[in-house]
């Protein structure tokens, strides 16, 4: 008997399930990640869009009041721009009522890519 799941099967489906006002933001984040790491494999991990190249790079998710971005790297502590955003260890929360810092997302993806290619 197959396992029934409500998880999206791809990033397009994940984005399509989000509120209409959030979808353009998620499409742009996806584009920024693809431009910063064009060889990365895109898939769903932990029910959210995730990117891999030589291991995990980053993932993102939509929440009621923010977009969660998950670079999961200790180097986050050394990026002063992140202090303006909330989050948890290994994540950044970009509030939906403020502009999304796409340039910062690109920098974080490139940082993670460099970390993964060093190993």
Secondary structure, DSSP 4 states (H G I P E B T S, - for coil): -PPP--S-SSHHHHHHTS-HHHHHHHHHHHHHHHHH-TTPEEEEETTEEEEESSSEEEEEEE-SSEEEEE---GGGGG-GGGGGSB--TT-EEEETTS---HHHHHHHHHHHHHHHHH-
